[in-house]
Amino acid sequence: MKPETCSAIDGRYIQDHFPGIGRYTYNLIDALARVAPDDSFVVLHNPALRNTRYDIAALARYSNIELRRVDVPTFSWREQYALRNTQYALLHSPYYVKPYFLSVPSIVTIFDLIPLHFPDDLPNAQARFFFRWAVWLAAMTATRVIAPSLATRDDLVAHLRVPHEKIAVTPLAADARFAPQPTSEITRVREKYALPERCILSVGINKPHKNLATLIKVCEQFEIQLVIAGAWDARYGAKSQIPNQSQIRFVHNIADADLPALYAGATVFVMQSLYEGFGLPLLEAMACGAPVIASNISSLPEVVGDAGILFDPCNADELASAIARVLSDDTLRDALHAESLTRAAQFSWERTARETLAVYRSLKTEH
């Protein structure tokens, strides 16, 4: 491969510290190799970084992908000079902490500006200052910015003054394994985690913008159990402070392989967030056929379309009414199940790759 014709992608973020960004980066690279067999890609990677989720070596099975080892950790000043003089046609960074002043055109993916809206998501003032400075610097020094939703694009324009024409929107996708599951698999996962046959499901950490307190309060009025799957960070509230814990089943550190059956077995999936850059768990739930209820703000309506019930996340009565409708109406649940599958099928990593490839090619043409 001639370096000057290759698109370089910073694969150092395919590691356990970045589960969501790692998933995006790995799936994007895999799809790019398939949809653009005549294009050449270089994946920069550091084997020293802990990665138990993805087989980076497997990407080398594609003849148009070259793996290049770079012994530079993420969050390192070294990357500012070690990667600065790359000879590739461009460099795509999937995270805003990146090499900033490059000798070639660059692209950065910025998923959201949640810490600007919800500063308490970050542990201290120093972290909040660093986020604002680093994400602004990434947006300003990149030749192009990729956002996963129109909502994030509009935030970049409004809060960081990024020119509208500099931003490309490329929606994310659910992995192929997120699909309707056989009854035996749903039963296996239920038994493994001691889950009820019927449940309201929420997936995600308990950060302030996730608005879990509203969902927990609303679910007190229903006899059905609420299942909360995801990490629980005591900095954002102790579980011991939650009343009626007998109605809640907490599932922490759920195995990735068990997620599809968890989604597929839910009576209803609720995403009550006050803000999301895209809301990938929502799309994953839909791909598994779960009836969904979601907030009507930020990016979530872009994901749901007309396939779910939208509600005002600041209105607990509206959420309660939506849940009651789905729980009590078998016909509605069946309709939402079918609509979830139809809507989710409109998103794919191939689509994400083609739209990202268009950004790559436009940069090569301009430069």
N, C-alpha and C positions, 0 to 999 in steps of 0.2 A: 504494500500500500504506500502511495506517496503521501507523506504527512500533510502537505499543503492542500490536498483534496479531501482530507478526512474531517468528519465532524467528531470532536472529542466530547465525551460526556463524563462528568466527575462521578464515578461510581463509588467513591469512598464513603458515600452516605448509605450504601447498602450494608448496613450494620445494625446490631441490636439496639443501639442507642437511638436510632431513627426508624422505628417500626413502620410508620405511615409513609415517610419520605423514602425509606428503603424500598417499600412495596411499589411506590410510584416509579422510582428510578429503574428497578429491575424489570418491571413489566413493560415500561416504555422502551427500554433497550431491546428486549426480546421481540416486541412488536415491530420496532423499527427495522430490525434485521429481516423480518418476514415481508413487510410491505415495501421495502426498498432494497431489493437484492442487488441492484446496480450501484448503490451508494456505499461508501465505506465509513465505518465508525470505529473509533478507538475508545475503549473504556478504561479510564484511570482507576486503579484500585490499590488498596493497601491491605495485604493479607494479615497484617498484625492487628487489625481492628476486629473486635469480636463480632462474628456473624454466624448465627446458628440457624438462620431462616432461609437463606437463598444460596444456591449453588452458582457462584460467579463463574467458576471454571466451565460450567455447562454452556455459557454464552459463546465460548470459543468454537462450538460445533458449527456456528454459522461462518461461512467463508468470508463474509463482509464485515466481520467483527474481529478486532485485534485487542487483546488484553495487555495493558501496559502497567507494570508495577511501579508505583511511586511511594517511597517510604516516607510519606509526610502525613501526619495525623490531621484529623479535622480539628477546628478550634486552635490552630497553630499559626504563629507569626511566620513560620517557615514557608507556608503555602503562598505567602505574598511575594516571595522571590523565587521559590523553587519551581512554581508553575507559571511565572510571569512571561517567560520568553518562549512559550510553546510555539511550535511551527505549524500547528494544525490550522485548518481553515476557520475554525471557531471553537469555542468552549462553552458547553451548556452546564451550568451549575444548578442542581436541584434544591439548593438551600441558600439563604441570604448571607450566611457566614461563608465567604468564598474568597478566591483571589480577586481583588478589586481592580487593580490597574494592569490590564493585560495588553500584550502587543498585538492581539488579534481580536476580531469581533466576538462579543460574548452575549450569552443569554442567561437569565436567571429566572427560575420559577419561584414565585412568591404565592403561597397558598392562602394566606389571610393576614389581617392586621388585628387579630383578636386582642393582643396586649394593649393596643391603643384605645380600644373600646372598654376593655375590662382589665385595667392595670393590676388588680388584685390577683389575676392569674399568675403573675410573676412574683417571686418571693420577696423582692426588696426594690428600693429606688434605684440602686445600681443596675440591677437587671433590666428595669424598665428603661433607663437611659440607654443602656447598651443596645436593646432591641430597636428603639427608635433610631439611633445613630446608624446601626449596622444595616437595617432594612432600607433606610433612606440611601445610604452609600451604595448598596447593592443595586437599587433601582436607578440611581443616577449614573453609575459607571457602566451599567450593562447597555449593550446596543439595543437589545429587545428584552421585554419582560413577558413572561408567560404567567397567566392567572387561570385558575381552574373554573372560574365562574364570572358572570357579569357583575355579581355583587362585589367580588374582590377587585375586579377591574375598576369599578366605580369608586371603591375605597382608595385605591392607589392614586386615582386622579384627584379625589377630594382631599385626602389627608397628606399625601406626599408630593402632590403637584406633578405627578408623572404624566407626560403628554399622552393623550388618549391614543394617538396613532402609534405610539411605541409599544402598546400592550396587545398581545394576542391571547384570546381565550380558548383554551383546550380542555374540555371537561374530562374528568377522570372516568374510571370504569371499575367494575367489580371483577375479580379474578374468575376464571371459568369454573372453578370449583364451587362458587356460590350459585347454586341451582336447587330446584326442588329435590328433596331427599326422600329415600325410601322409609317406610314406617319403621323398619328394623333399626335404621341408623338413628332416627329420632328417639326411639325407645332406648337405645344404647346410651345416648348422651343424657337423656333424662335420668336414667338410673345412675350414671356416673356422677352426676352433680346433684342428685337427690332433688330433682325439679318436679313440680306438679304437672299434671296432664294439661291443664289450662293455665295460662299466665299472661300478664302484661309484661312485655320485655323492653328494657332500655339498655343500651350498650354505650359505655364511655366512662371516662374519669369524672370525678366529682368537682371539677373546677367551677368557679362561679358562673361562667357563661353557659354551662350545661343545664342550669336551671333545675337541678334535680329536686330541690326542696319543694318546688311547686308540684312536681309529679308525685312525690311521696305524700304530700298533704292531700292531693286529690284522690289518690288510691286508697286512702283510709276508708272511704265510703263504699268501696267495693269488696265483696267477699273473696274475689279472685286474688291470687298472690301476685305481687310485683317482683319481678326478677331483675336485678341490677347487675350487669356483667361488665367488669372492667376494674382497673386499679382504683384503690381508695386512698387518697392522700389526706392524712389527718390535719394538714395545714389548712384545709378548706372546711373543716368541721369534723367532729368526732361522731362515729356511728352510735356511740352510747347516748348521744343527745336526741336521737331519732325516736319518736314515740311509736308504739305499736309495731315493734320490730318483728313480731310473729307473722305479720303480713308481708314481710320483705325477705327475699332470699338473695343474699349477696354471693356472687360468683366471681372470685378473683383469679387472675392468671389462667384463664380458660385457654386450652390448647387451640392453636389456629385450625387444626384439623376438625375440631368440634364445633366451630362457629357456624358452618352452614346448617347443621341439624338444629342448633340452638335457634337460629332465625326461623327455620322452616317449622319448628314445633311451637312457635309463639302463637297465641290466640290473636294478639295484636302487638305490633311494634310501635313504640312512641319515641319520637325525637323532639324533645321540648326545648331545644337550645334557644338562647337569645341571639346567637350569632354562630355561623359556620362558614368557613371558606368554600366548602363544597358539601360535606356531610356524607362521606363514603359509607359509614355503617348503614345509613338510610338506603342507599343504592344496593348494598349487599343484602339487606333484608328483603328488598323488593325482588331481587334476582332469585331469592329462595322462595318467593311466593307469599311472604308475610303480608297481611293487611296492614297498612301503615297510616299513622296519624303524625303530622309534622307541623312545626311552627311555620307561620306564614311570612317570616321575615328572612332577611339576608339571602343566602343562596338556596335554601331548601325548596322553595317553590320551583326553582329551575330544575331540580332533580325530580321532584314528585310529578310535576305537570298536573294532569287531571286524574292521576292514578290513585290518589290518596285523599284523606281529609285534612285540610289545613285549618289551623286555629291560631288565635292570638296568644302567644306564650305568656303574656302578662295578665291573661284573663283565666283564672282557675276554673270558673264556671263553664267557660267555653270548652276547656279541655275535658272537664268532667262529662259534659254533654256528648262530646265526640266519642269518648271511651264507652259511655253507656250505650250509644247507638250501635257501635261495632259489637260489643259483647252480647247484646240482646237480639241481634238480627242476623240469622244464619245466611239469608240471601245476600245481604250487604257484604258480609265477610267473604262469601264466595265470589262476588263481583270484584271486590278489592283485591282478592288473590289473583284473579285473572288479569286485572288491570296492572298490578304490580309487575307481573311477568312480561307483559307487552311493553310497558314503559322501560323496564330495565334492559330489554333487548336492544333499545336504541343507543345504548352506551356500550362501547367496546374499547379494548386497548388498541385495536387496529385503527379505530377512528381517532383515538388520541395520538397515535403515532403518525398517521397521515397529516393531521393538522399541525403537529410539531414539525414534521418534515418540511411542510410548506414554509415555516419560519426559517428553518435552516437554509433552504434553497434561496429564499429571498435575500438573506444576508450574504450568501456566496455571490449572488448576482450583483448586489450593490457594491461588494468589495472585491 
